């Protein structure tokens, strides 16, 4: 099966690697071919470093993957994967020529927040446009949100779900196409409250990170919010919510976030390594238990 990938940043490059590791022919369209190849090689290195693919598998995948320019012909694609910058105009411009060359191809957008219905309408292919929202880093995060737009055909949802499961992913269906879908609405709601706590001197950024990382996430690894409420009791959670929800942040915009972030390579490098080691260990554990990513 031929896959065309648009937008070879970190996300797009790792998604391209994953399809190639799954045995598919992959064409990555890039404005800067040299940079795209570097990112793809980094993706293959991540898979090898964390024991997710043997050297032979990486070599075979590398042979299936080519990098072309934006103007290249892409006929014969079964899936067009879009991972372009988060802007509807830019996504439409990138997708337009490729969609026209492949009138039967599934258009799978990795958008984080733009409604799938809007993308499908903009490119004139609503019935075959679907959201396939990966989480960063794609090679180490098994879940993928599957978002059905208002016009997306049921057969497209079923086929895309089956293809991702065959890659070892764990697709989760988002039943309604709303801005931000499910993952980012949850993630940004938590960030909004985290910013309020720091802005108002309730806790430092470091303390908030610690509470979420070693407290909430520690328990959420085993019980999600609804299961947690079930264990704690509906009456208790309703009483707490009725007191607390009116006091939660109602912010509608975010600025100045960088003042609380340490974005230096000296700090982010070790954090990224720790994250990736942990995520890879989780994936290997899943595979050892036989659950993989496709359950």
C-alpha positions as CSV (number, residue, x, y, z in Angstrom):
1,X,0.0,0.0,0.0
2,X,1.3,3.4,-0.9
3,X,1.3,6.2,1.7
4,X,2.1,9.8,0.9
5,X,3.1,11.9,3.9
6,X,2.9,15.7,3.9
7,X,4.7,17.7,6.6
8,X,7.9,15.9,7.6
9,X,8.4,17.6,10.9
10,X,9.0,15.5,14.0
11,X,5.5,14.1,14.0
12,X,5.2,13.5,10.2
13,X,8.7,11.9,10.0
14,X,7.9,9.4,12.8
15,X,4.5,8.6,11.3
16,X,6.3,8.0,7.9
17,X,8.8,5.7,9.6
18,X,6.0,3.8,11.3
19,X,4.2,3.1,8.0
20,X,7.4,2.0,6.4
21,X,8.2,-0.3,9.4
22,X,4.7,-1.7,8.8
23,X,5.8,-2.7,5.3
24,X,4.1,0.1,3.3
25,X,5.7,2.1,0.4
26,X,6.0,5.6,1.8
27,X,6.7,8.9,-0.1
28,X,7.4,11.9,2.0
29,X,6.9,15.3,0.3
30,X,9.2,18.0,1.7
31,X,10.4,21.5,0.9
32,X,13.8,20.8,2.4
33,X,14.7,17.2,1.5
34,X,17.9,17.2,3.5
35,X,16.2,18.2,6.7
36,X,13.4,15.7,6.1
37,X,15.9,12.8,5.6
38,X,17.6,13.8,8.8
39,X,14.3,13.7,10.8
40,X,13.4,10.4,9.2
41,X,16.8,8.9,10.1
42,X,16.2,10.2,13.7
43,X,12.9,8.4,13.7
44,X,14.4,5.1,12.6
45,X,17.1,5.6,15.3
46,X,14.5,6.0,17.9
47,X,12.8,2.8,16.9
48,X,16.1,0.9,17.0
49,X,17.4,2.5,20.2
50,X,14.3,1.5,22.2
51,X,14.1,-2.0,20.8
52,X,10.9,-1.4,18.8
53,X,12.5,-2.6,15.5
54,X,15.4,-4.8,14.7
55,X,18.2,-3.6,12.5
56,X,16.9,-5.8,9.6
57,X,13.5,-4.3,10.0
58,X,14.8,-0.7,9.9
59,X,16.9,-1.5,6.8
60,X,13.8,-2.9,5.1
61,X,11.7,0.1,6.1
62,X,14.4,2.5,4.9
63,X,14.3,0.9,1.5
64,X,10.5,1.5,1.3
65,X,10.7,5.2,2.1
66,X,11.6,8.0,-0.4
67,X,11.7,11.7,0.0
68,X,10.4,13.9,-2.8
69,X,9.6,17.6,-3.4
70,X,6.2,19.3,-3.0
71,X,5.7,19.3,-6.8
72,X,6.3,15.6,-7.4
73,X,3.6,13.4,-8.9
74,X,2.1,11.2,-6.2
75,X,-0.4,9.1,-8.1
76,X,-1.4,5.7,-6.8
77,X,-1.6,6.6,-3.1
78,X,-4.0,4.7,-0.8
79,X,-3.6,7.1,2.1
80,X,-2.5,10.7,2.2
81,X,-1.2,11.6,5.7
82,X,-1.3,15.3,6.4
83,X,0.9,16.7,9.2
84,X,1.4,20.3,8.1
85,X,1.5,23.3,10.4
86,X,-1.7,24.0,12.3
87,X,-3.3,26.4,9.8
88,X,-6.3,25.5,7.6
89,X,-5.0,27.6,4.7
90,X,-1.6,26.0,4.8
91,X,-3.1,22.5,5.1
92,X,-5.4,23.2,2.1
93,X,-2.6,24.4,-0.1
94,X,-0.5,21.4,0.7
95,X,-3.2,18.9,0.3
96,X,-4.9,20.3,-2.8
97,X,-2.6,19.0,-5.6
98,X,-2.0,15.6,-3.9
99,X,-5.8,15.1,-3.3
100,X,-6.4,15.9,-7.0
101,X,-3.9,13.3,-8.1
102,X,-5.4,10.7,-5.9
103,X,-9.2,10.9,-6.2
104,X,-9.8,7.6,-4.3
105,X,-7.2,8.0,-1.5
106,X,-8.1,8.4,2.2
107,X,-7.0,11.8,3.5
108,X,-5.8,11.3,7.1
109,X,-5.1,14.5,8.9
110,X,-2.9,14.7,12.0
111,X,-4.4,18.1,13.0
112,X,-4.4,18.8,16.7
113,X,-7.4,21.2,16.8
114,X,-8.9,22.0,13.4
115,X,-12.2,20.3,12.8
116,X,-12.0,17.5,10.3
117,X,-15.2,18.6,8.7
118,X,-13.6,22.0,7.9
119,X,-10.5,20.3,6.3
120,X,-12.6,18.0,4.2
121,X,-14.8,20.9,3.0
122,X,-11.7,23.0,2.1
123,X,-10.2,20.3,-0.1
124,X,-13.6,19.1,-1.6
125,X,-13.2,15.6,-0.2
126,X,-15.3,15.4,2.9
127,X,-16.4,11.8,2.5
128,X,-12.8,10.5,2.5
129,X,-11.2,12.9,5.0
130,X,-10.7,11.6,8.5
131,X,-8.7,12.6,11.6
132,X,-5.9,10.4,12.6
133,X,-4.4,12.4,15.4
134,X,-1.1,10.9,16.7
135,X,0.4,11.9,20.0
136,X,4.0,13.0,20.4
137,X,6.3,11.1,20.0
138,X,4.3,9.0,17.5
139,X,6.6,5.9,17.5
140,X,6.3,5.7,21.3
141,X,2.7,6.5,21.8
142,X,0.3,3.7,20.8
143,X,-3.0,5.6,20.8
144,X,-4.3,7.5,17.8
145,X,-7.5,9.5,17.9
146,X,-9.8,8.6,15.0
147,X,-12.1,11.5,14.3
148,X,-15.0,11.2,11.9
149,X,-16.0,14.4,10.2
150,X,-19.7,15.2,9.4
151,X,-19.2,13.8,5.8
152,X,-16.7,11.0,6.5
153,X,-17.9,7.7,5.1
154,X,-18.3,4.8,7.6
155,X,-16.1,2.6,5.3
156,X,-13.3,5.1,5.6
157,X,-13.5,5.0,9.4
158,X,-13.5,1.2,9.4
159,X,-10.6,1.0,7.0
160,X,-8.4,3.6,8.7
161,X,-9.0,1.9,12.1
162,X,-8.0,-1.5,10.6
163,X,-4.8,-0.1,9.0
164,X,-3.7,1.5,12.2
165,X,-4.4,-1.6,14.2
166,X,-2.3,-3.6,11.8
167,X,0.6,-1.1,12.5
168,X,0.3,-2.0,16.2
169,X,-1.5,1.2,17.1
170,X,-4.4,1.6,19.4
171,X,-7.1,3.7,17.7
172,X,-9.7,5.4,19.8
173,X,-12.8,6.7,18.2
174,X,-13.9,10.3,18.8
175,X,-17.7,10.3,18.0
176,X,-18.2,14.0,17.4
177,X,-16.0,16.4,15.4
178,X,-15.4,19.3,17.8
179,X,-12.4,21.6,17.9
180,X,-9.5,20.0,19.7
181,X,-11.2,16.6,19.7
182,X,-10.8,14.7,23.1
183,X,-7.1,14.5,23.9
184,X,-6.2,18.2,23.4
185,X,-9.4,19.4,25.1
186,X,-8.4,17.5,28.2
187,X,-4.7,18.4,28.0
188,X,-5.4,22.2,27.5
189,X,-8.1,22.3,30.2
190,X,-5.5,21.0,32.6
191,X,-2.9,23.4,31.3
192,X,-5.3,26.3,31.8
193,X,-5.7,25.5,35.4
194,X,-2.0,24.9,35.8
195,X,-1.3,28.4,34.5
196,X,-3.8,29.9,36.8
197,X,-2.2,28.2,39.9
198,X,1.2,29.5,38.9
199,X,0.0,33.0,37.9
200,X,-1.8,33.4,41.2
201,X,1.1,32.2,43.4
202,X,-0.7,29.0,44.6
203,X,2.2,26.8,43.5
204,X,5.3,27.0,41.4
205,X,5.5,25.5,37.9
206,X,7.9,22.8,39.3
207,X,5.4,21.9,42.0
208,X,2.5,21.7,39.5
209,X,4.6,19.5,37.3
210,X,5.4,17.2,40.2
211,X,1.7,16.9,41.3
212,X,0.6,16.0,37.8
213,X,3.5,13.8,36.9
214,X,3.9,11.9,40.2
215,X,0.4,12.3,41.7
216,X,-2.5,12.5,39.2
217,X,-0.7,10.7,36.4
218,X,0.5,7.9,38.8
219,X,-3.2,7.1,39.6
220,X,-4.6,7.9,36.2
221,X,-2.3,5.2,34.8
222,X,-4.7,2.8,36.3
223,X,-8.1,4.7,36.5
224,X,-9.3,7.4,34.3
225,X,-11.4,10.4,35.6
226,X,-14.7,8.6,35.4
227,X,-13.4,5.4,37.0
228,X,-11.7,7.5,39.7
229,X,-15.0,9.2,40.4
230,X,-16.7,5.8,40.6
231,X,-14.2,4.7,43.2
232,X,-14.5,7.9,45.2
233,X,-18.3,8.0,44.9
234,X,-20.5,10.2,42.8
235,X,-21.9,12.1,45.8
236,X,-18.5,13.1,46.9
237,X,-17.3,14.2,43.5
238,X,-20.5,16.1,42.9
239,X,-20.2,18.0,46.2
240,X,-16.6,18.9,45.5
241,X,-17.3,19.9,41.9
242,X,-20.2,22.1,42.9
243,X,-17.9,24.0,45.3
244,X,-14.9,24.1,43.0
245,X,-16.0,24.4,39.4
246,X,-17.2,28.0,39.8
247,X,-13.8,28.9,41.1
248,X,-11.8,27.3,38.3
249,X,-10.0,29.3,35.7
250,X,-12.2,30.8,33.0
251,X,-9.3,32.1,30.8
252,X,-10.0,32.3,27.1
253,X,-6.4,33.1,25.9
254,X,-2.8,32.2,26.8
255,X,0.3,34.4,26.6
256,X,3.5,34.6,28.5
257,X,3.8,30.9,29.0
258,X,7.5,30.9,28.3
259,X,8.3,32.7,31.6
260,X,7.6,29.5,33.5
261,X,9.3,27.2,31.1
262,X,13.0,26.1,30.9
263,X,13.4,25.3,27.2
264,X,17.2,25.0,27.3
265,X,18.7,22.0,25.7
266,X,20.5,21.2,29.0
267,X,17.1,20.7,30.7
268,X,14.8,19.5,27.8
269,X,17.4,16.9,26.6
270,X,17.4,14.7,29.8
271,X,13.6,15.2,30.2
272,X,13.0,14.0,26.7
273,X,15.3,11.0,27.2
274,X,13.5,10.1,30.4
275,X,10.1,10.4,28.8
276,X,11.1,8.3,25.7
277,X,12.7,5.6,27.8
278,X,9.6,5.3,29.9
279,X,7.2,5.3,27.0
280,X,9.3,2.7,25.2
281,X,9.4,0.5,28.3
282,X,5.6,0.7,28.5
283,X,5.3,-0.3,24.8
284,X,7.6,-3.3,25.3
285,X,5.7,-4.3,28.3
286,X,2.4,-4.1,26.4
287,X,3.9,-6.3,23.6
288,X,5.3,-8.8,26.2
289,X,1.8,-9.2,27.6
290,X,0.4,-9.7,24.1
291,X,-1.8,-6.7,24.2
292,X,0.3,-4.7,21.7
293,X,-1.3,-1.4,20.6
294,X,-4.2,-2.8,18.7
295,X,-6.6,-3.8,21.4
